[in-house]
Amino acid sequence: MERQPAKIFFVIVAASTFALFAFTMFQLLFFITFNDNRGMPRVSHFSEDSKISGFAALCQDLMLLGVFVLQHSVMSLPIFKNLISNLGLGPAQRCIYVICTCLALQFLMSYWQPIGERSPLWSPQSTWLFLLLHSIGWVFIAGSVQLVDYNELLGLKQVYYYIMGVDPATPKLSPSLQRLYSHFRHPVFIGPMIVLWMQPVMTLDRLLLAVIWTTYLVLCHRLDDRDHQYLKEQFQLKHHYLSYMYH
């Protein structure tokens, strides 16, 4: 690509990444929180007339989860990253990863099926308490993302550096932050656990979703004491910064 057309192309990719990510996270919030595909603010492929048998629904949901896990894992391998770079798409490498992750989530949410009857496995009387804890989980997720450079995680900063004609940002990061990013597959951990398990109404299909995603998060969560110490320091810095701004 010539330099100028390439810049335009990468700007479009970055803008599309941000828009698709925001749209998908909004839908994911509805998908998980309201526990009902039909209640989502979008066109869903699920309807009362399209119910399938419990075993078929289980297989379909497992397939959807498998597609997401496979995409999320394979695209993070060095061989795939090298392939993207060899195609001349190096600056948009992270953006492509995020776009594909969002598409995998869209695919999962669109074709997710309830398993059998939607009889709840548990529906406690203190629903308000579960709703409160569930909301706290989303707050944890939003707060955890603020501890890291989300522009870097979305790939927006890499595109910006390319457009400005400067070196990539990663070599300029501190050794502690580079080390954290090497372990940091998922910017959040506690929040998703709360959101997935503190469900006021837990059905069989949502239990399957919670178990598979919890297992995947646990297997991919490799932060150690030094990483946690760095995150703690970043939290303290942001706390002091906000205190200074609003006082």
N, C-alpha and C positions, 0 to 999 in steps of 0.2 A: 504493500500500500504506500501511496505517497503520504508525506507527513500530514498535510492539511486534511485530506479525506479521512485519514486514520484518526485524527483528533476528533472529527465530527462523529465518526463511528463509535469511538470509545465513550464520548459524551452521551450519546444515545443509549449505549449499553448501561452506563452508570445510572442515568436517570430512570431507565426501565427497571433496573435492579431495585432502586429505592422505592419506586411506586409499587412494584409487585410485592416487595417485602412488607411494606406497610399494609397493603390490601390483604395479603395472606395472613399476617398476624392478627388483623382485625377479625377475619373469618375464623381463625383458629380459636380465638377467645370465645366466640359464639359456639363453635363446635364442641369445645371442652366444657364450658361453663353451663350451657343450657341443655347439654345431653340430648340433643334432638336435631338431626340433620334438617328436618323440615322447618325448624324454627329459625334457620339461618337466613340472613338478608341476602339471598342469592338464589339462583335456579339450582335445584338439587335433582339428582337422578333417582332419588329415593321417593317412593310414594306408597300409599297403602296397597295399591294394586300390584306393586312389583315385589312383594314379599317373597322370599325364597325359604327353603327349608333350613332348619337350624344348622345342620352339618354343612350345607352349601354356603350358608352365610359365614360360618366359622372359617371355612377354606378361603372364601373371598377376602375376608378381613385379614387373615394371615398372609395372603398374597400381597395385599396392599401394604401391610407393615413390612413385608420382605422387600418390596420395591423401594420403600423409603430407606430402610437400613442399608440395602445394597448401594443405592445412589449415594447416601451420606458417607459410606465407608470407601467405596471404590474411587470416588472422585477426590478423596483426600490423599490417595497414594502418590508417591513421588513420580511414578511412571506416567500417571495421568496428567500431573502438573507439567511434566516435561513435554508431553504430547501437545498440550495447549500452547506452551511456549514455542515449540517448533512450528506451530501453525501461524505464528506471528500474533498471537492473542495474549501474550504474556501480561500486559498491563490490566487486562480484563479477567485474568485467571480467577480471582476471588469472586468477582461479579458473576461469572458463569457458574461457579459453584453455588452461590446464593440463589441465582435464578432457577437452577435445576432442583435445589432443595425446595423452593417455593412451589414449583410445578409438581414435585412428588407429593407435597402436602395437599395441594389442590386435588390431585388425582385421588389421594386417600380420602379426603373429606367428601368428594363428589360421589364416590362409589361405596362408601362405608355402609354396612348393613347391620341392623339389629339381629342378634342371635336368638331365634325363637321368639317367644312372647317377651314383651318389655316389662316383665315382672321384676321389680327391684330386688337385688340381693340384700340391700339394707336401705332403710328410709327412716332414720332416727326422728324422734319427736322434736329434738332440739335442732331443727333445720337451720335456724338462724345462726347457731354456733358454727355449723359446717360452712354456711355461706360466708361468715366472717373470716374463718380460717382460709377458705378458698380465695377470698379477695386479698387476704394478706399474702398468699402465694404469688398472685400477680404483681403485687407491690414489690415483693422480693425479686421477681424477674426484672422488673423495670429498674430497680435500684442496682442490681448486679450488673446490668448492661452498662450503667453509667460509670462503673468502676474501670471499664476498659475503653479503648478507643473504638467505638462502634463504627465510625467511618472507615477504620482499617479493617474491621471484621466483615463489613459489607463490600469492601473492595473499592469504595469511593475514593479514598485517599490515594490508592495506587494509580488510579486513572488521573487524578489531579496532578500527581507528580510527573506522570508521563506527558500530560498536556503542557505543563510548565517547563518541561525539558530539564528536570533535575533528577538526581539519582533516586532510586526507590527509597522509601522511608525506613524499611526494616533495618538496614545497616546502621542508621542513625539512632535507633532505639537503644536504651540502656540495656546492658547484659541481663539485668533482672527481668525486664519486659520481654526481651527476646526469648528468654528461658520460659517465661510464663506462656507465651504464644505457642511454643513448641508442645506444651502440654494441654493447651486450652482449646480442645475441640468444641466444647460447649461453654458459653459465657455464664451459664446459670446452672445450678444443680438443686439447691434446696427448694427454690421456687417451684419448678416443675413437679417435684415430689409432692409438695403440698397441694398444688392444683390438681394433679392426677388422682390423689387418694382422698382428699377432703371433699368428696362428692356428696351432696345432700341425698341424692338418689343414685345408687350404684347398680347398674345393670350388668348383665354378663358380658356384653360386647365392650363396655367401658372398663370392666375389670381386665379383659384381654388387652385392651389398649394400655392400661396402666402397668400391667405386668411386663409387657414387651418393651415399652419405652423406659421403664425403670431399669430393667436388666441392661438395656443398651447404654443408658446413661452411666450406670455403675461401672460397666466394663470400659467405657471411654473416659471416665473421670480419673485422671492421673495426676492431679495436683498434689504436691507434697508440702511439707512444713514451710519451706522457703517460698513457695508460691503463695501460700496463705499469708505469710508474713508480708509479702509485697502487696497483696490485696488490702491487707489491714492498713498498711502505710498509705496506700492510695485513698482509702476511705477517710483516713484522718486528714489528708491534704485537702480533699474535696469538702470535708466538713468545715475546715478552717477557712477555705475560700468562700463558701456560701455564708458563713458567719460574718466574714469581712464585707461581703457584698450587701447584706441586708441589715447591717448595724452601723 
